Amino acid sequence: MTPEELKKKVLDSQFWRSMFRGGAWKDTPRDRAQHILGNVWLHLHPGRVRKNSLRWNYTFGLGGLAFLLFLILTVTGVLLMFYYRPSVDLAYRDMKDLEYAVSVGAFLRAMHRWSAHAMVLIVILHMVRVFLTASYKTPREFNWMVGVVLLVLTLLLSFTGYLLPWDQLALWAVTVGTNMGAASPLLGSEGPFSIVSRSNDIRFVLLGGSAVGANTLIRFYVLHCVFVPVVAGALMIVHFWRIRKDTFSGPPITPQELPHDKVDTWPHLVVREYIGAIGCMIVISLWSLLQKAPLEEMANPTVTPNPSKAPWYFTGLQELLVYFDPWIAGVVLPTVIMIGLMAIPYLDPDKDKGVGRYSFRERPLAMTYFLFGVGMWFSLIFIGSFLRGPNWDIYWPWESWFIHKPPPPHTWSLPLGWGLAAVGGYFIIGMALPLLLKPEFEWQKALRNGFLVILGLAAVVRICTHLLWEQILWFVIFGYTFYLLGVLVPRRHLVNQSKVRYAISMVLVLLMLGVLMKMGVRLGFHIKYVLTLPQFQLNI
Amino acid sequence: MTDTAPQHNVVNQEISRRSFLKLGWGAFLGFLAASAGATLRFIFPNVLYEPPQTFKAGKPEEYPLGVSTRWTKEQRVWIVRVQDGIYVLWARCTHLGCTPNWFQAENRFRCPCHGSNYTPAGDVIAGPAPKPLYRCAVRLLPSGDLLVDKSVLEDRPGLRDKPQFFVKV
């Protein structure tokens, strides 16, 4: 019997055909569709897909890779659970055992850790890709929102995971993270308008006590291994099902192109998925063989490492916390970012424009703000990861951490009246300015004239006050950024929107630029709070 | 056939479909709310097994003028001796709870997590911390030892200088 005959005999056997629906395999289009639709694992795919969505440089396979990494994390995570005991006395010892005494333990732990890092990165890149190709537009708005929640859950999975090794990073990251809970408005004991105490606020629930300890470890263990993965899994099902029902996004096509637009999912899409999966597995495996997962000293609740840095995906948040009170940086801003991201499909005025391609020209408004926001976030991550040293001072990468920097200068806050005027004026003038200027204007000329006006203002400020040249430079840079993104872009693209849409979009724009402005006044002028009401623990 | 049955209006009153559903849904929603409330209550522990918050810190004479880091690693406090007495600072940054370090040369506490700076009195000079460092209750035992209680804390100027948080020497 030749191998061909054997293969045919096996495929046509009663046993094989009872397992795989669809009868004898004749490799017709019908067979190929049946192969997808009749298989529980593959049936989330459509029978046929648009050619456009198969181009590797369209999706880069990022969504699929994120799911693959979730699967790798599930498998490696379940294996690690066989050796790990979530108790304060045992957890760190079990990590050491996994590193040095368990066969393949160090590799599995490394793979779990690096896959987690990779998953965060891939999920962020996936979101950026979906944005750039306008794939969130009708009918996919809801799925974009589900995606934003999945991004948050991915970050939560990482966050709940890194308490488990019970090392120094674990303890202090979770101390900082849960203290942000205590800074929540109303429900945190240290937040503005607090209605709770230290022993019944959000932090107390998260910690299961008043400090990171045994209760916290078991809580985070349950959240990490059961609760968050189950919620994320459920939302993934919704996410994939909606992709299937809404179809893959792509550029509009003419009726003449329509019959030639689709190809069979089997083998075209499935093969690409396998290639992506194999490539990803190879990279992650090699990386995990060469690079051990970091494990710091055992958790010590009295001594904080100096500097104490979060993993890269949280150093942006850590850097933001330097400039704002915890209730703003840790609670309000992340919430606004999340809501702002979810609102994008409903606020974007360029309906149906630019779907299925990377085009800045077709939707300059959405692209400008999204790219600016992502750029800002990664700049914060860069500063936090590479430019911060002992005592959280600024160190250039070539400077030695052993030579400590001089301590930072004293900060000061604006008096209440000035603070109210500054914050109120920022939002009122900011909202009104694009509306007051005439909507038709020459872009180049406005760019140049604005620059000249700001330079002129800077010269006046320099003459009338004793500000340093460095501070004048801050003034020019941040002033011009505000002029460009807070005045010119809205004036060109937002003023023609309905009042409600303009108001919501503009508030989000002003909040984003406000973050930058607050950083500017701290860095340039050492202003701690622009507006402060200590009796309500409300500081901005 | 004559209607001989007595009229019991209240008993025989028909329950309308609307009122039945109202009651049913009401009971169901009430059950859901009670379940949610019970679950919420469940996740707040009633008994904590945490280390004791009081300790003996030795005799006041053992502390020369200035900030002592003797108990930082063990008890997470600094004992500060000033001209007329002693107070105890809880070594927990009021920003997000890291342990700051004491720098003698700069005469400051500096936090490694987000860069908050404090004076030896505990007041914020730089960085994001919203409040001064907490002071712990401290008193002199008959044996002459200092007894520090980390569960009683105060950070407000004026109140923190009360005898409860300050031992005259």
Interface residues (C-beta under 8 A of the other chain):
Chain A: W172 T175 V176 N179 M180 A183 E190 N200 F204 V205 G208 G209 S210 A211 G213 A214 N215 P301 T302 V303 T304 P305 N306 P307 S308 Q318 L321 V322 Y323 F324 D325 P326 G330 P390 N391 W392 D393 P407 P408 P409 H410 T411 H526 K528 Q537 N539
Chain B: I43 F44 P45 L48 Y49 E50 T72 K73 E74 Q75 R76 A91 H95 L96 G97 C98 T99 P100 N101 F103 E106 R108 R110 C111 P112 C113 H114 G115 N117 I125 A126 G127 P128 P130
